[in-house]
Amino acid sequence: MVEVKFCGLTRAGDAAQAVALGAAYAGVIFAGGPRLVSPAQAREVLAPLAGTSLRRVGVFGAQSVSDMLRIADETALDVLQLSGGADDDTRVGLRARFGGAIWPVAHVRPGEERNVIDALPWYDSGADAVVLDAAVAGQLGGTGVRLDWDMLAGEVRRLRARGPVVLAGGLRAENVAEAIRLTQPDVVDVSSGVESAPGHKDLERMRAFMAALRGNEE
């Protein structure tokens, strides 16, 4: 079964809806942009997750290892998503000191889908999964730009032979079933595709996204 991550949360009510809809992950952004939250705000946003199995994901940009670990501790994160880079020192440093999961992000440019295979060694240096997202100049995610799933399909299979793959980039209710059919990821990651405004999730769009995914699995 493909798991769902609702990302870019800025309101506790949206996190509560993620719980009610059966998502596996809820993400908050520490990497800048219109969905940026502080650690104190993140604690409030993620409060509805207390006592549930839904895992907390923090999305980071250029922070240092020590800053990421401090924020992870302050907000009780289960997953660190490294959207600002995934060099060996960062992954190894986090792996030695963080007990949760580490997800580096591979930003994919049009026509360069086959370069995703370069992410394979990440599984050997601390990565628990690799996130595939569209490369957009000056932005680390949440852009609504979709990937070329046909071109990525073979690369995702190669990555999944080593570890889990998280598919992001332009997903919404109308296309998530096709994306899953073509790439067979372990997790789908949606942010702008279920929003009425940046950081404000739309309940009906969240419901439609989950319904489309579940319909694909039947």
Sequence and secondary structure as in RCSB ss.txt:
>XXXX:A:sequence
MVEVKFCGLTRAGDAAQAVALGAAYAGVIFAGGPRLVSPAQAREVLAPLAGTSLRRVGVFGAQSVSDMLRIADET
ALDVLQLSGGADDDTRVGLRARFGGAIWPVAHVRPGEERNVIDALPWYDSGADAVVLDAAVAGQLGGTGVRLDWD
MLAGEVRRLRARGPVVLAGGLRAENVAEAIRLTQPDVVDVSSGVESAPGHKDLERMRAFMAALRGNEE
>XXXX:A:secstr
  EEEE S   HHHHHHHHHTT SEEEEE S STTB  HHHHHHHHGGGTTSS EEEEEESS  HHHHHHHHHHH
T SEEEETT   HHHHHHHHHH  SEEEEEEEE TT GGGGGGGGGGGGTT S EEEEE BTTB S       HH
HHHHHHHHHHTTS EEE SS  TTTHHHHHHHH  SEEEESGGGEEETTEE HHHHHHHHHHHHHHH 
